Amino acid sequence: MEIWLAAGVAVLLSIYVVASFNRLVILRYRMRDAWSQIDVQLKRRHDLIPNLVNAVKGYMEHERSVLENVTRAREQAVAAGPDINARAAAESALSAATGKFLAVVEAYPALRASENMLALQEELASTENRIAFARQFYNDSVLEYNATRGTFPRNLLAAPFGFPAAEMFALDDPGQRAAPQVRV
């Protein structure tokens, strides 16, 4: 009788370990998918910025430093790599440079009236919103993953099975939390 009881407990424990492992794997893949959605939107923004810079070059010759700052910030964001903290810092710097760029554009009435520029600004605002939504989805996925891996008794399984805590994707500068304002 004791053998059957011990075998039953061992089977239930094995089922729980397998179910917990599978749950952590699913959450890790969901989190990776959420990160890839951020990555897609960031690439979209990275691809859009050269078009914006080219659209205003002729108008803003004496604002060269603004154009160079945006270009440099974009290059750093593209080169940031997979580290979430480095990526967040680079994207925060790109958001700041883009915001300054759009503020300078406001001083050029002919540029503001350009249909091409208006379309690019609208595309940038749309992309910034998509980035915000993707970041929220990623951070929600990280929260669920970390909460699952950190609760007892799964926390006893997480580290030995290779499930480290994940990092949120957060902006360093609270002023950069809003999408750039587009005035038409």
Order of alpha helices (4+ residues) and beta strands (2+ residues): alpha-alpha-alpha-alpha-alpha-alpha
